[in-house]
Amino acid sequence: MQPRMTNPAMVAPDAMKAMGAFHEAAKKGNIPEGFLELMCLRASQINGCSVCIDGHWRLAKKAGETDDRLFAVAAWRDTPYFEPAERAALAMTEALTRISDRADPVPDEIWDELIRHYNETDIASVVLTIAAINVWNRLNIATKQQAGFWRP
């Protein structure tokens, strides 16, 4: 597979700067960086973004995530490796990534579980992280970017 073009964020330097700032703003809560990377990995698995799958497992590992959690994130509901708060964030990750899959993309049960575990600043971090990775996934997928060319 050949890329259709250079990633649009690279072509438009202001876009790259804005995306970088957006991503950094998303980290301002108290959510561990490694877990934010697992959220990005999960969204990228759902979207089928090979570039982000390739990058975010590496970033999660670098941030201290274990192999157990890296390998199990796609089946997080059925593994013992995630705390209830993390499960709430992963449920939100899946809901916001699959917004067209149901009439109420983020049902109250998902939202209520999230607010049970996180304060407003942390919820902002979760939601912004999910939004950011979905933008990156769409940029990479639309332009057929290839895994392996970018390494964190």
C-alpha positions, 0 to 999 in steps of 0.5 A: 500500500502506498500513501495517497499523499503526505498526512494532511497535518504535515502538509498544513503546518498550522494543523500539526501545531493545532493537533499537537496543542490539542493532544497536549491539552487532553493530558491535563487531567490526572489520567496516567499517560500510559492509560491515555495511550491505551485508550488511543490504541483501543480507538485505533483498533476499532477504526483500523488505523494501522499507523496509530495502532503501531504508534500507541502500543509503543507509547503506552509501553514507554509510559509503563503499561504492561504487556498484559494490558497492551495485549488485552485492551481489545478484550478489556471487558473480559480480562482482570487487568483494568480497574473500574474507572479504566473500564468506564473510560474504555466504554466511553472510548468505544462509544465515542468512536462508534457514534453512528452505531446506535441512536444514543451514542453515549447512553446515560449508563456510560456517562454515569459510570464515567462521572462516578469515577472521574472529576470534570477535569479528568472527564475532559481529558478522557473526552478530548483524548478520544476526540483527538485520536479519532481525528488522527485515525481519520487523517491516516485512513483517508490518506492511506498512511503506512504503519512503520514509518513513524516511530515515537 
